[in-house]
Amino acid sequence: MKARIIASLAMVGVFCAAFVITATYGLFGSKAAAASQTFADCAGCPEMVVVPAGEFMMGSPPTELYRGAESQHRVKIAKPFALGKFEITFEQWQACVADGGCSRFTPDDHGWGKGKRPVIGVSWDDAKAYVAWLSRKTGKHYRLPSEAEWEYAARGGTTTPFAFGAAISGTQANYDGRTTFGNGATGVFRDKTTPVGSFKPNAFGLYDMHGNVWEWTEDCWSEEYTATTPTDGSPLLKGSCGGRVMRGGSWEDYAGDIRSAARVGSGTDEQTWADGFRIALDME
């Protein structure tokens, strides 16, 4: 399980546009989610999924196993937004480097392979460099998701610890499957990342929201939600901004760390083999 020193944080042109409609159905609150719309803004650009507007209870109830600083509060996402269908891959990162972006930084794959595996060893600063490059290439304002947007998207309309229900298994996500959650069974520990999209998506059509790599968000770190925590889906941009929120858990983490509500903080310059990101975009 990844150790995070949170205490120290308290302190090209557009070549083409492809639009594909995919049928991915699930429950969103009390309403059935419409078929998810996916698109890519250029050849080689990350595929994006349109996430519908709505309201949800962010955080976890007191009865949820392994919960941390996750007090429940209602959040309203007033407008649809787009989120990466997958985590950013080595292949996509290398396109940025080849084009002179991303500070020409080439992360280590630790011998696991690159291509469609999620890029790892990238800091929050590195992730911001990628979205800045992609914004220049497409003329659109790509960004990191807020913590609230991330959890809303990860839940896919559910209120359970995982988008797949009250338990999870190694057939549904890449994590340390030797650990259990509730009545869930033990399973495999792969000991490395898996190619993006290796498991089934959630109801919004998003892949690997549980496990594989921790994902950077825009928010400054806060040890608990407070009265000043945004309730409109926007990021928290004050407080311990030397640390930023990460979501989703990773291949090396136990089941409790890959819950929809689980959160950690990490320094903006930290680079580890369990850290990656996915991107967001406001819908016009």
C-alpha positions, 0 to 999 in steps of 0.5 A: 500500500502506498505511503503518503506523507500527508502531514507535511502537506498541511502546512500540430493543429487540430487534425480532426474531430471524431464523435462516437456515440456509445450505448452505456447505460446505468443509474444516475440518481433516480434516473437512468443515464443517457447513452454516453457521448464520446469524442476526440478533438484531434487524431491522437487526442485522448478520447473524452466522455461527456459526463451529465450534470447532476447532484450527488452526496460526496464523501462516505457515510460513517458506516463505510469501511476504511473511510478517512476524512470524507464527511458527506456533503451535497454537491451540484454539478450544474453543467455537463463536462468531459472526462478522459475515457481512460487514464493518459497513456505512455503513448499519449505522453510521448506525443507531447514530448515528441512535439516539444511539450511536457518539458521533454520528460520521459518517465520510467515504465519500470520494465512493465511496458509503455504504449497503452499502459497509463503513464506513471512517475508523473507529478502534478506539475507534469500533469499540468504541463500535459494539459497546457500542451494539449490546450495549445494543440486543440485550442480548447481549455483542457485541465485536471478535474476537480476532486468533486468532478472526479468522485461524481464521475467515478460513482456513475450514479451509485452511492455504494463504496464502488461503482460496481457495488458494495464490494469489488474483486480483481476481475473488476479493477487492478489493485492488491486483490489479496485484500478484501472489502466486506464480504468480497473475496480475495484475488490476484495481485498483479504487482504492476499497471495494466493497459487502460481499458482492461476492465469493464467501465462504470455506468458513465463509460469511464474506465479504471476509475478504481485502481491502476494508478492514482489520479491527480486532481486540481484541488489543494489538499485539505485534511477534511471537508469543511464549510468552505469546501466548494459545493458546485463542483469547482476545485478547492484552490486555497489551503495547503496548495503545496499538496494536491488531492489524488483519487482512485487508488492504484495497482499497489493499494488495498481495496479500501484505497480504491473506493469512490470516496477515498482520497490522499494528498501528495506534493506537487513535485512527487513522482512515483510508480503508482501516480498518473492522471486523466484529463477534463474539459468544460463543454461549450 
